[in-house]
Amino acid sequence: MAKRVCHHCKTDLPPETAHYEINDEVYCTDCVKAHPYTSYSYYINDEYVGGSEDDHTRYVESLDDEYEGEEDGEEQQ
């Protein structure tokens, strides 16, 4: 399994880490600004990337994070 990093800032995201999944890419909570209203709007560098009502965007709580981490001997993608 490849090492998981934020698609924007390349910060490592170890297992059991809260994060966002937007368009099948993983982003750390520092890179995504969530603006609440009835639902949430998400921005990266002030560019709108989705909302909590979109099918392609979701916030993953640390307890719900099922990432297993990188195994020894595997190459990073």
mmCIF file of the N, C-alpha and C atoms, coordinates in Angstrom:
data_MODEL
# 
_entry.id   MODEL 
# 
loop_
_atom_site.group_PDB 
_atom_site.id 
_atom_site.type_symbol 
_atom_site.label_atom_id 
_atom_site.label_alt_id 
_atom_site.label_comp_id 
_atom_site.label_asym_id 
_atom_site.label_entity_id 
_atom_site.label_seq_id 
_atom_site.pdbx_PDB_ins_code 
_atom_site.Cartn_x 
_atom_site.Cartn_y 
_atom_site.Cartn_z 
_atom_site.occupancy 
_atom_site.B_iso_or_equiv 
_atom_site.pdbx_formal_charge 
_atom_site.auth_seq_id 
_atom_site.auth_comp_id 
_atom_site.auth_asym_id 
_atom_site.auth_atom_id 
_atom_site.pdbx_PDB_model_num 
ATOM 1   N N  . MET A 1 1  ? 0.844   -1.175 0.000  1.00 0.00 ? 1  MET A N  1 
ATOM 2   C CA . MET A 1 1  ? 0.000   0.000  0.000  1.00 0.00 ? 1  MET A CA 1 
ATOM 3   C C  . MET A 1 1  ? 0.889   1.238  0.000  1.00 0.00 ? 1  MET A C  1 
ATOM 4   N N  . ALA A 1 2  ? 0.552   2.206  -0.811 1.00 0.00 ? 2  ALA A N  1 
ATOM 5   C CA . ALA A 1 2  ? 1.340   3.424  -0.923 1.00 0.00 ? 2  ALA A CA 1 
ATOM 6   C C  . ALA A 1 2  ? 1.083   4.340  0.275  1.00 0.00 ? 2  ALA A C  1 
ATOM 7   N N  . LYS A 1 3  ? 2.053   5.179  0.554  1.00 0.00 ? 3  LYS A N  1 
ATOM 8   C CA . LYS A 1 3  ? 1.935   6.158  1.615  1.00 0.00 ? 3  LYS A CA 1 
ATOM 9   C C  . LYS A 1 3  ? 0.839   7.158  1.243  1.00 0.00 ? 3  LYS A C  1 
ATOM 10  N N  . ARG A 1 4  ? 0.029   7.576  2.212  1.00 0.00 ? 4  ARG A N  1 
ATOM 11  C CA . ARG A 1 4  ? -1.059  8.516  1.950  1.00 0.00 ? 4  ARG A CA 1 
ATOM 12  C C  . ARG A 1 4  ? -0.609  9.921  2.319  1.00 0.00 ? 4  ARG A C  1 
ATOM 13  N N  . VAL A 1 5  ? -0.736  10.837 1.353  1.00 0.00 ? 5  VAL A N  1 
ATOM 14  C CA . VAL A 1 5  ? -0.356  12.230 1.577  1.00 0.00 ? 5  VAL A CA 1 
ATOM 15  C C  . VAL A 1 5  ? -1.457  13.147 1.069  1.00 0.00 ? 5  VAL A C  1 
ATOM 16  N N  . CYS A 1 6  ? -1.479  14.360 1.606  1.00 0.00 ? 6  CYS A N  1 
ATOM 17  C CA . CYS A 1 6  ? -2.422  15.380 1.153  1.00 0.00 ? 6  CYS A CA 1 
ATOM 18  C C  . CYS A 1 6  ? -2.115  15.716 -0.298 1.00 0.00 ? 6  CYS A C  1 
ATOM 19  N N  . HIS A 1 7  ? -3.137  15.744 -1.133 1.00 0.00 ? 7  HIS A N  1 
ATOM 20  C CA . HIS A 1 7  ? -2.972  16.035 -2.557 1.00 0.00 ? 7  HIS A CA 1 
ATOM 21  C C  . HIS A 1 7  ? -2.472  17.464 -2.781 1.00 0.00 ? 7  HIS A C  1 
ATOM 22  N N  . HIS A 1 8  ? -2.735  18.365 -1.840 1.00 0.00 ? 8  HIS A N  1 
ATOM 23  C CA . HIS A 1 8  ? -2.355  19.768 -1.995 1.00 0.00 ? 8  HIS A CA 1 
ATOM 24  C C  . HIS A 1 8  ? -0.973  20.071 -1.409 1.00 0.00 ? 8  HIS A C  1 
ATOM 25  N N  . CYS A 1 9  ? -0.748  19.758 -0.131 1.00 0.00 ? 9  CYS A N  1 
ATOM 26  C CA . CYS A 1 9  ? 0.503   20.153 0.542  1.00 0.00 ? 9  CYS A CA 1 
ATOM 27  C C  . CYS A 1 9  ? 1.490   19.005 0.731  1.00 0.00 ? 9  CYS A C  1 
ATOM 28  N N  . LYS A 1 10 ? 1.084   17.793 0.390  1.00 0.00 ? 10 LYS A N  1 
ATOM 29  C CA . LYS A 1 10 ? 1.930   16.593 0.464  1.00 0.00 ? 10 LYS A CA 1 
ATOM 30  C C  . LYS A 1 10 ? 2.284   16.174 1.890  1.00 0.00 ? 10 LYS A C  1 
ATOM 31  N N  . THR A 1 11 ? 1.534   16.639 2.887  1.00 0.00 ? 11 THR A N  1 
ATOM 32  C CA . THR A 1 11 ? 1.729   16.222 4.278  1.00 0.00 ? 11 THR A CA 1 
ATOM 33  C C  . THR A 1 11 ? 1.281   14.772 4.427  1.00 0.00 ? 11 THR A C  1 
ATOM 34  N N  . ASP A 1 12 ? 2.074   13.977 5.167  1.00 0.00 ? 12 ASP A N  1 
ATOM 35  C CA . ASP A 1 12 ? 1.695   12.593 5.435  1.00 0.00 ? 12 ASP A CA 1 
ATOM 36  C C  . ASP A 1 12 ? 0.401   12.557 6.241  1.00 0.00 ? 12 ASP A C  1 
ATOM 37  N N  . LEU A 1 13 ? -0.490  11.632 5.887  1.00 0.00 ? 13 LEU A N  1 
ATOM 38  C CA . LEU A 1 13 ? -1.737  11.423 6.617  1.00 0.00 ? 13 LEU A CA 1 
ATOM 39  C C  . LEU A 1 13 ? -1.748  9.992  7.128  1.00 0.00 ? 13 LEU A C  1 
ATOM 40  N N  . PRO A 1 14 ? -1.263  9.783  8.360  1.00 0.00 ? 14 PRO A N  1 
ATOM 41  C CA . PRO A 1 14 ? -1.203  8.428  8.915  1.00 0.00 ? 14 PRO A CA 1 
ATOM 42  C C  . PRO A 1 14 ? -2.596  7.867  9.187  1.00 0.00 ? 14 PRO A C  1 
ATOM 43  N N  . PRO A 1 15 ? -2.671  6.593  9.525  1.00 0.00 ? 15 PRO A N  1 
ATOM 44  C CA . PRO A 1 15 ? -3.966  5.994  9.886  1.00 0.00 ? 15 PRO A CA 1 
ATOM 45  C C  . PRO A 1 15 ? -4.645  6.774  11.009 1.00 0.00 ? 15 PRO A C  1 
ATOM 46  N N  . GLU A 1 16 ? -5.977  6.702  11.043 1.00 0.00 ? 16 GLU A N  1 
ATOM 47  C CA . GLU A 1 16 ? -6.799  7.348  12.059 1.00 0.00 ? 16 GLU A CA 1 
ATOM 48  C C  . GLU A 1 16 ? -6.579  8.859  12.089 1.00 0.00 ? 16 GLU A C  1 
ATOM 49  N N  . THR A 1 17 ? -6.527  9.477  10.911 1.00 0.00 ? 17 THR A N  1 
ATOM 50  C CA . THR A 1 17 ? -6.367  10.915 10.769 1.00 0.00 ? 17 THR A CA 1 
ATOM 51  C C  . THR A 1 17 ? -7.599  11.488 10.087 1.00 0.00 ? 17 THR A C  1 
ATOM 52  N N  . ALA A 1 18 ? -8.179  12.527 10.671 1.00 0.00 ? 18 ALA A N  1 
ATOM 53  C CA . ALA A 1 18 ? -9.306  13.208 10.028 1.00 0.00 ? 18 ALA A CA 1 
ATOM 54  C C  . ALA A 1 18 ? -8.809  13.851 8.741  1.00 0.00 ? 18 ALA A C  1 
ATOM 55  N N  . HIS A 1 19 ? -9.611  13.772 7.691  1.00 0.00 ? 19 HIS A N  1 
ATOM 56  C CA . HIS A 1 19 ? -9.215  14.333 6.400  1.00 0.00 ? 19 HIS A CA 1 
ATOM 57  C C  . HIS A 1 19 ? -10.444 14.495 5.514  1.00 0.00 ? 19 HIS A C  1 
ATOM 58  N N  . TYR A 1 20 ? -10.263 15.071 4.356  1.00 0.00 ? 20 TYR A N  1 
ATOM 59  C CA . TYR A 1 20 ? -11.328 15.221 3.374  1.00 0.00 ? 20 TYR A CA 1 
ATOM 60  C C  . TYR A 1 20 ? -10.987 14.380 2.152  1.00 0.00 ? 20 TYR A C  1 
ATOM 61  N N  . GLU A 1 21 ? -12.020 13.841 1.509  1.00 0.00 ? 21 GLU A N  1 
ATOM 62  C CA . GLU A 1 21 ? -11.866 13.157 0.234  1.00 0.00 ? 21 GLU A CA 1 
ATOM 63  C C  . GLU A 1 21 ? -12.699 13.923 -0.776 1.00 0.00 ? 21 GLU A C  1 
ATOM 64  N N  . ILE A 1 22 ? -12.024 14.511 -1.771 1.00 0.00 ? 22 ILE A N  1 
ATOM 65  C CA . ILE A 1 22 ? -12.676 15.345 -2.776 1.00 0.00 ? 22 ILE A CA 1 
ATOM 66  C C  . ILE A 1 22 ? -12.263 14.841 -4.155 1.00 0.00 ? 22 ILE A C  1 
ATOM 67  N N  . ASN A 1 23 ? -13.239 14.458 -4.962 1.00 0.00 ? 23 ASN A N  1 
ATOM 68  C CA . ASN A 1 23 ? -12.972 13.925 -6.304 1.00 0.00 ? 23 ASN A CA 1 
ATOM 69  C C  . ASN A 1 23 ? -11.934 12.807 -6.271 1.00 0.00 ? 23 ASN A C  1 
ATOM 70  N N  . ASP A 1 24 ? -12.058 11.909 -5.324 1.00 0.00 ? 24 ASP A N  1 
ATOM 71  C CA . ASP A 1 24 ? -11.170 10.760 -5.156 1.00 0.00 ? 24 ASP A CA 1 
ATOM 72  C C  . ASP A 1 24 ? -9.733  11.137 -4.788 1.00 0.00 ? 24 ASP A C  1 
ATOM 73  N N  . GLU A 1 25 ? -9.514  12.356 -4.333 1.00 0.00 ? 25 GLU A N  1 
ATOM 74  C CA . GLU A 1 25 ? -8.202  12.787 -3.840 1.00 0.00 ? 25 GLU A CA 1 
ATOM 75  C C  . GLU A 1 25 ? -8.337  13.057 -2.344 1.00 0.00 ? 25 GLU A C  1 
ATOM 76  N N  . VAL A 1 26 ? -7.239  12.885 -1.596 1.00 0.00 ? 26 VAL A N  1 
ATOM 77  C CA . VAL A 1 26 ? -7.238  13.064 -0.145 1.00 0.00 ? 26 VAL A CA 1 
ATOM 78  C C  . VAL A 1 26 ? -6.584  14.410 0.193  1.00 0.00 ? 26 VAL A C  1 
ATOM 79  N N  . TYR A 1 27 ? -7.216  15.164 1.088  1.00 0.00 ? 27 TYR A N  1 
ATOM 80  C CA . TYR A 1 27 ? -6.700  16.460 1.525  1.00 0.00 ? 27 TYR A CA 1 
ATOM 81  C C  . TYR A 1 27 ? -6.710  16.521 3.047  1.00 0.00 ? 27 TYR A C  1 
ATOM 82  N N  . CYS A 1 28 ? -5.681  17.156 3.637  1.00 0.00 ? 28 CYS A N  1 
ATOM 83  C CA . CYS A 1 28 ? -5.630  17.311 5.090  1.00 0.00 ? 28 CYS A CA 1 
ATOM 84  C C  . CYS A 1 28 ? -6.597  18.411 5.525  1.00 0.00 ? 28 CYS A C  1 
ATOM 85  N N  . THR A 1 29 ? -6.911  18.443 6.802  1.00 0.00 ? 29 THR A N  1 
ATOM 86  C CA . THR A 1 29 ? -7.857  19.432 7.322  1.00 0.00 ? 29 THR A CA 1 
ATOM 87  C C  . THR A 1 29 ? -7.261  20.834 7.339  1.00 0.00 ? 29 THR A C  1 
ATOM 88  N N  . ASP A 1 30 ? -5.939  20.982 7.241  1.00 0.00 ? 30 ASP A N  1 
ATOM 89  C CA . ASP A 1 30 ? -5.315  22.307 7.192  1.00 0.00 ? 30 ASP A CA 1 
ATOM 90  C C  . ASP A 1 30 ? -5.503  22.968 5.826  1.00 0.00 ? 30 ASP A C  1 
ATOM 91  N N  . CYS A 1 31 ? -5.594  22.179 4.767  1.00 0.00 ? 31 CYS A N  1 
ATOM 92  C CA . CYS A 1 31 ? -5.697  22.735 3.412  1.00 0.00 ? 31 CYS A CA 1 
ATOM 93  C C  . CYS A 1 31 ? -7.124  23.069 3.004  1.00 0.00 ? 31 CYS A C  1 
ATOM 94  N N  . VAL A 1 32 ? -8.104  22.448 3.625  1.00 0.00 ? 32 VAL A N  1 
ATOM 95  C CA . VAL A 1 32 ? -9.496  22.655 3.230  1.00 0.00 ? 32 VAL A CA 1 
ATOM 96  C C  . VAL A 1 32 ? -10.177 23.567 4.246  1.00 0.00 ? 32 VAL A C  1 
ATOM 97  N N  . LYS A 1 33 ? -10.723 24.665 3.753  1.00 0.00 ? 33 LYS A N  1 
ATOM 98  C CA . LYS A 1 33 ? -11.496 25.565 4.605  1.00 0.00 ? 33 LYS A CA 1 
ATOM 99  C C  . LYS A 1 33 ? -12.959 25.197 4.447  1.00 0.00 ? 33 LYS A C  1 
ATOM 100 N N  . ALA A 1 34 ? -13.617 24.903 5.547  1.00 0.00 ? 34 ALA A N  1 
ATOM 101 C CA . ALA A 1 34 ? -15.029 24.546 5.529  1.00 0.00 ? 34 ALA A CA 1 
ATOM 102 C C  . ALA A 1 34 ? -15.843 25.750 6.001  1.00 0.00 ? 34 ALA A C  1 
ATOM 103 N N  . HIS A 1 35 ? -16.756 26.214 5.162  1.00 0.00 ? 35 HIS A N  1 
ATOM 104 C CA . HIS A 1 35 ? -17.616 27.347 5.492  1.00 0.00 ? 35 HIS A CA 1 
ATOM 105 C C  . HIS A 1 35 ? -19.023 26.822 5.757  1.00 0.00 ? 35 HIS A C  1 
ATOM 106 N N  . PRO A 1 36 ? -19.459 26.849 7.027  1.00 0.00 ? 36 PRO A N  1 
ATOM 107 C CA . PRO A 1 36 ? -20.783 26.305 7.339  1.00 0.00 ? 36 PRO A CA 1 
ATOM 108 C C  . PRO A 1 36 ? -21.917 27.205 6.869  1.00 0.00 ? 36 PRO A C  1 
ATOM 109 N N  . TYR A 1 37 ? -22.958 26.593 6.451  1.00 0.00 ? 37 TYR A N  1 
ATOM 110 C CA . TYR A 1 37 ? -24.267 27.201 6.263  1.00 0.00 ? 37 TYR A CA 1 
ATOM 111 C C  . TYR A 1 37 ? -25.235 26.076 6.535  1.00 0.00 ? 37 TYR A C  1 
ATOM 112 N N  . THR A 1 38 ? -26.261 25.832 5.786  1.00 0.00 ? 38 THR A N  1 
ATOM 113 C CA . THR A 1 38 ? -27.111 24.676 6.041  1.00 0.00 ? 38 THR A CA 1 
ATOM 114 C C  . THR A 1 38 ? -26.293 23.398 5.877  1.00 0.00 ? 38 THR A C  1 
ATOM 115 N N  . SER A 1 39 ? -25.360 23.426 4.944  1.00 0.00 ? 39 SER A N  1 
ATOM 116 C CA . SER A 1 39 ? -24.364 22.367 4.779  1.00 0.00 ? 39 SER A CA 1 
ATOM 117 C C  . SER A 1 39 ? -23.010 23.070 4.737  1.00 0.00 ? 39 SER A C  1 
ATOM 118 N N  . TYR A 1 40 ? -21.967 22.410 4.300  1.00 0.00 ? 40 TYR A N  1 
ATOM 119 C CA . TYR A 1 40 ? -20.641 23.016 4.256  1.00 0.00 ? 40 TYR A CA 1 
ATOM 120 C C  . TYR A 1 40 ? -20.189 23.215 2.815  1.00 0.00 ? 40 TYR A C  1 
ATOM 121 N N  . SER A 1 41 ? -19.451 24.309 2.583  1.00 0.00 ? 41 SER A N  1 
ATOM 122 C CA . SER A 1 41 ? -18.751 24.546 1.322  1.00 0.00 ? 41 SER A CA 1 
ATOM 123 C C  . SER A 1 41 ? -17.267 24.405 1.606  1.00 0.00 ? 41 SER A C  1 
ATOM 124 N N  . TYR A 1 42 ? -16.529 23.719 0.729  1.00 0.00 ? 42 TYR A N  1 
ATOM 125 C CA . TYR A 1 42 ? -15.107 23.475 0.950  1.00 0.00 ? 42 TYR A CA 1 
ATOM 126 C C  . TYR A 1 42 ? -14.267 24.219 -0.080 1.00 0.00 ? 42 TYR A C  1 
ATOM 127 N N  . TYR A 1 43 ? -13.185 24.852 0.411  1.00 0.00 ? 43 TYR A N  1 
ATOM 128 C CA . TYR A 1 43 ? -12.295 25.648 -0.420 1.00 0.00 ? 43 TYR A CA 1 
ATOM 129 C C  . TYR A 1 43 ? -10.850 25.240 -0.177 1.00 0.00 ? 43 TYR A C  1 
ATOM 130 N N  . ILE A 1 44 ? -10.060 25.224 -1.237 1.00 0.00 ? 44 ILE A N  1 
ATOM 131 C CA . ILE A 1 44 ? -8.606  25.037 -1.148 1.00 0.00 ? 44 ILE A CA 1 
ATOM 132 C C  . ILE A 1 44 ? -8.006  26.242 -1.865 1.00 0.00 ? 44 ILE A C  1 
ATOM 133 N N  . ASN A 1 45 ? -7.160  27.008 -1.159 1.00 0.00 ? 45 ASN A N  1 
ATOM 134 C CA . ASN A 1 45 ? -6.599  28.247 -1.708 1.00 0.00 ? 45 ASN A CA 1 
ATOM 135 C C  . ASN A 1 45 ? -7.697  29.152 -2.254 1.00 0.00 ? 45 ASN A C  1 
ATOM 136 N N  . ASP A 1 46 ? -8.763  29.299 -1.510 1.00 0.00 ? 46 ASP A N  1 
ATOM 137 C CA . ASP A 1 46 ? -9.911  30.142 -1.858 1.00 0.00 ? 46 ASP A CA 1 
ATOM 138 C C  . ASP A 1 46 ? -10.642 29.718 -3.123 1.00 0.00 ? 46 ASP A C  1 
ATOM 139 N N  . GLU A 1 47 ? -10.366 28.526 -3.644 1.00 0.00 ? 47 GLU A N  1 
ATOM 140 C CA . GLU A 1 47 ? -11.081 27.997 -4.804 1.00 0.00 ? 47 GLU A CA 1 
ATOM 141 C C  . GLU A 1 47 ? -12.091 26.955 -4.331 1.00 0.00 ? 47 GLU A C  1 
ATOM 142 N N  . TYR A 1 48 ? -13.341 27.138 -4.719 1.00 0.00 ? 48 TYR A N  1 
ATOM 143 C CA . TYR A 1 48 ? -14.401 26.205 -4.326 1.00 0.00 ? 48 TYR A CA 1 
ATOM 144 C C  . TYR A 1 48 ? -14.121 24.820 -4.912 1.00 0.00 ? 48 TYR A C  1 
ATOM 145 N N  . VAL A 1 49 ? -14.145 23.781 -4.064 1.00 0.00 ? 49 VAL A N  1 
ATOM 146 C CA . VAL A 1 49 ? -13.891 22.413 -4.536 1.00 0.00 ? 49 VAL A CA 1 
ATOM 147 C C  . VAL A 1 49 ? -15.055 21.475 -4.269 1.00 0.00 ? 49 VAL A C  1 
ATOM 148 N N  . GLY A 1 50 ? -16.067 21.923 -3.565 1.00 0.00 ? 50 GLY A N  1 
ATOM 149 C CA . GLY A 1 50 ? -17.220 21.060 -3.334 1.00 0.00 ? 50 GLY A CA 1 
ATOM 150 C C  . GLY A 1 50 ? -17.950 21.432 -2.071 1.00 0.00 ? 50 GLY A C  1 
ATOM 151 N N  . GLY A 1 51 ? -19.015 20.681 -1.831 1.00 0.00 ? 51 GLY A N  1 
ATOM 152 C CA . GLY A 1 51 ? -19.814 20.905 -0.640 1.00 0.00 ? 51 GLY A CA 1 
ATOM 153 C C  . GLY A 1 51 ? -20.191 19.592 0.006  1.00 0.00 ? 51 GLY A C  1 
ATOM 154 N N  . SER A 1 52 ? -20.685 19.671 1.225  1.00 0.00 ? 52 SER A N  1 
ATOM 155 C CA . SER A 1 52 ? -21.024 18.460 1.967  1.00 0.00 ? 52 SER A CA 1 
ATOM 156 C C  . SER A 1 52 ? -22.221 17.739 1.365  1.00 0.00 ? 52 SER A C  1 
ATOM 157 N N  . GLU A 1 53 ? -22.955 18.390 0.486  1.00 0.00 ? 53 GLU A N  1 
ATOM 158 C CA . GLU A 1 53 ? -24.084 17.734 -0.173 1.00 0.00 ? 53 GLU A CA 1 
ATOM 159 C C  . GLU A 1 53 ? -23.676 17.053 -1.484 1.00 0.00 ? 53 GLU A C  1 
ATOM 160 N N  . ASP A 1 54 ? -22.432 17.249 -1.918 1.00 0.00 ? 54 ASP A N  1 
ATOM 161 C CA . ASP A 1 54 ? -21.939 16.628 -3.152 1.00 0.00 ? 54 ASP A CA 1 
ATOM 162 C C  . ASP A 1 54 ? -21.605 15.164 -2.913 1.00 0.00 ? 54 ASP A C  1 
ATOM 163 N N  . ASP A 1 55 ? -21.802 14.347 -3.933 1.00 0.00 ? 55 ASP A N  1 
ATOM 164 C CA . ASP A 1 55 ? -21.458 12.928 -3.827 1.00 0.00 ? 55 ASP A CA 1 
ATOM 165 C C  . ASP A 1 55 ? -19.957 12.686 -3.868 1.00 0.00 ? 55 ASP A C  1 
ATOM 166 N N  . HIS A 1 56 ? -19.181 13.622 -4.400 1.00 0.00 ? 56 HIS A N  1 
ATOM 167 C CA . HIS A 1 56 ? -17.746 13.412 -4.572 1.00 0.00 ? 56 HIS A CA 1 
ATOM 168 C C  . HIS A 1 56 ? -16.903 14.025 -3.449 1.00 0.00 ? 56 HIS A C  1 
ATOM 169 N N  . THR A 1 57 ? -17.544 14.557 -2.406 1.00 0.00 ? 57 THR A N  1 
ATOM 170 C CA . THR A 1 57 ? -16.826 15.218 -1.321 1.00 0.00 ? 57 THR A CA 1 
ATOM 171 C C  . THR A 1 57 ? -17.339 14.690 0.007  1.00 0.00 ? 57 THR A C  1 
ATOM 172 N N  . ARG A 1 58 ? -16.395 14.310 0.904  1.00 0.00 ? 58 ARG A N  1 
ATOM 173 C CA . ARG A 1 58 ? -16.825 13.899 2.234  1.00 0.00 ? 58 ARG A CA 1 
ATOM 174 C C  . ARG A 1 58 ? -15.721 14.138 3.243  1.00 0.00 ? 58 ARG A C  1 
ATOM 175 N N  . TYR A 1 59 ? -16.119 14.440 4.469  1.00 0.00 ? 59 TYR A N  1 
ATOM 176 C CA . TYR A 1 59 ? -15.200 14.591 5.583  1.00 0.00 ? 59 TYR A CA 1 
ATOM 177 C C  . TYR A 1 59 ? -15.133 13.253 6.295  1.00 0.00 ? 59 TYR A C  1 
ATOM 178 N N  . VAL A 1 60 ? -13.914 12.786 6.587  1.00 0.00 ? 60 VAL A N  1 
ATOM 179 C CA . VAL A 1 60 ? -13.722 11.497 7.251  1.00 0.00 ? 60 VAL A CA 1 
ATOM 180 C C  . VAL A 1 60 ? -13.230 11.759 8.665  1.00 0.00 ? 60 VAL A C  1 
ATOM 181 N N  . GLU A 1 61 ? -14.028 11.385 9.660  1.00 0.00 ? 61 GLU A N  1 
ATOM 182 C CA . GLU A 1 61 ? -13.625 11.512 11.060 1.00 0.00 ? 61 GLU A CA 1 
ATOM 183 C C  . GLU A 1 61 ? -12.449 10.573 11.327 1.00 0.00 ? 61 GLU A C  1 
ATOM 184 N N  . SER A 1 62 ? -11.585 10.930 12.267 1.00 0.00 ? 62 SER A N  1 
ATOM 185 C CA . SER A 1 62 ? -10.410 10.109 12.555 1.00 0.00 ? 62 SER A CA 1 
ATOM 186 C C  . SER A 1 62 ? -10.794 8.686  12.972 1.00 0.00 ? 62 SER A C  1 
ATOM 187 N N  . LEU A 1 63 ? -11.883 8.523  13.704 1.00 0.00 ? 63 LEU A N  1 
ATOM 188 C CA . LEU A 1 63 ? -12.305 7.182  14.139 1.00 0.00 ? 63 LEU A CA 1 
ATOM 189 C C  . LEU A 1 63 ? -12.855 6.347  12.995 1.00 0.00 ? 63 LEU A C  1 
ATOM 190 N N  . ASP A 1 64 ? -13.298 7.001  11.925 1.00 0.00 ? 64 ASP A N  1 
ATOM 191 C CA . ASP A 1 64 ? -13.844 6.299  10.759 1.00 0.00 ? 64 ASP A CA 1 
ATOM 192 C C  . ASP A 1 64 ? -12.805 6.056  9.672  1.00 0.00 ? 64 ASP A C  1 
ATOM 193 N N  . ASP A 1 65 ? -11.567 6.523  9.901  1.00 0.00 ? 65 ASP A N  1 
ATOM 194 C CA . ASP A 1 65 ? -10.509 6.387  8.911  1.00 0.00 ? 65 ASP A CA 1 
ATOM 195 C C  . ASP A 1 65 ? -10.033 4.943  8.868  1.00 0.00 ? 65 ASP A C  1 
ATOM 196 N N  . GLU A 1 66 ? -10.200 4.285  7.726  1.00 0.00 ? 66 GLU A N  1 
ATOM 197 C CA . GLU A 1 66 ? -9.851  2.869  7.583  1.00 0.00 ? 66 GLU A CA 1 
ATOM 198 C C  . GLU A 1 66 ? -8.509  2.638  6.901  1.00 0.00 ? 66 GLU A C  1 
ATOM 199 N N  . TYR A 1 67 ? -7.736  3.702  6.671  1.00 0.00 ? 67 TYR A N  1 
ATOM 200 C CA . TYR A 1 67 ? -6.424  3.584  6.044  1.00 0.00 ? 67 TYR A CA 1 
ATOM 201 C C  . TYR A 1 67 ? -5.506  2.773  6.938  1.00 0.00 ? 67 TYR A C  1 
ATOM 202 N N  . GLU A 1 68 ? -4.777  1.824  6.360  1.00 0.00 ? 68 GLU A N  1 
ATOM 203 C CA . GLU A 1 68 ? -3.930  0.912  7.133  1.00 0.00 ? 68 GLU A CA 1 
ATOM 204 C C  . GLU A 1 68 ? -2.484  1.393  7.260  1.00 0.00 ? 68 GLU A C  1 
ATOM 205 N N  . GLY A 1 69 ? -2.034  2.289  6.428  1.00 0.00 ? 69 GLY A N  1 
ATOM 206 C CA . GLY A 1 69 ? -0.654  2.756  6.471  1.00 0.00 ? 69 GLY A CA 1 
ATOM 207 C C  . GLY A 1 69 ? 0.185   2.044  5.442  1.00 0.00 ? 69 GLY A C  1 
ATOM 208 N N  . GLU A 1 70 ? 1.417   2.487  5.326  1.00 0.00 ? 70 GLU A N  1 
ATOM 209 C CA . GLU A 1 70 ? 2.340   1.933  4.338  1.00 0.00 ? 70 GLU A CA 1 
ATOM 210 C C  . GLU A 1 70 ? 3.011   0.679  4.885  1.00 0.00 ? 70 GLU A C  1 
ATOM 211 N N  . GLU A 1 71 ? 3.086   -0.333 4.042  1.00 0.00 ? 71 GLU A N  1 
ATOM 212 C CA . GLU A 1 71 ? 3.787   -1.557 4.432  1.00 0.00 ? 71 GLU A CA 1 
ATOM 213 C C  . GLU A 1 71 ? 5.227   -1.466 3.991  1.00 0.00 ? 71 GLU A C  1 
ATOM 214 N N  . ASP A 1 72 ? 6.148   -2.088 4.758  1.00 0.00 ? 72 ASP A N  1 
ATOM 215 C CA . ASP A 1 72 ? 7.568   -2.084 4.410  1.00 0.00 ? 72 ASP A CA 1 
ATOM 216 C C  . ASP A 1 72 ? 7.801   -2.749 3.069  1.00 0.00 ? 72 ASP A C  1 
ATOM 217 N N  . GLY A 1 73 ? 8.736   -2.188 2.303  1.00 0.00 ? 73 GLY A N  1 
ATOM 218 C CA . GLY A 1 73 ? 9.133   -2.800 1.036  1.00 0.00 ? 73 GLY A CA 1 
ATOM 219 C C  . GLY A 1 73 ? 8.270   -2.399 -0.150 1.00 0.00 ? 73 GLY A C  1 
ATOM 220 N N  . GLU A 1 74 ? 7.297   -1.547 0.051  1.00 0.00 ? 74 GLU A N  1 
ATOM 221 C CA . GLU A 1 74 ? 6.451   -1.123 -1.072 1.00 0.00 ? 74 GLU A CA 1 
ATOM 222 C C  . GLU A 1 74 ? 6.870   0.262  -1.508 1.00 0.00 ? 74 GLU A C  1 
ATOM 223 N N  . GLU A 1 75 ? 6.810   0.505  -2.807 1.00 0.00 ? 75 GLU A N  1 
ATOM 224 C CA . GLU A 1 75 ? 7.183   1.782  -3.353 1.00 0.00 ? 75 GLU A CA 1 
ATOM 225 C C  . GLU A 1 75 ? 6.095   2.808  -3.162 1.00 0.00 ? 75 GLU A C  1 
ATOM 226 N N  . GLN A 1 76 ? 6.516   4.056  -3.043 1.00 0.00 ? 76 GLN A N  1 
ATOM 227 C CA . GLN A 1 76 ? 5.572   5.163  -2.927 1.00 0.00 ? 76 GLN A CA 1 
ATOM 228 C C  . GLN A 1 76 ? 5.088   5.516  -4.321 1.00 0.00 ? 76 GLN A C  1 
ATOM 229 N N  . GLN A 1 77 ? 3.782   5.786  -4.455 1.00 0.00 ? 77 GLN A N  1 
ATOM 230 C CA . GLN A 1 77 ? 3.239   6.176  -5.758 1.00 0.00 ? 77 GLN A CA 1 
ATOM 231 C C  . GLN A 1 77 ? 3.414   7.641  -5.999 1.00 0.00 ? 77 GLN A C  1 
# 
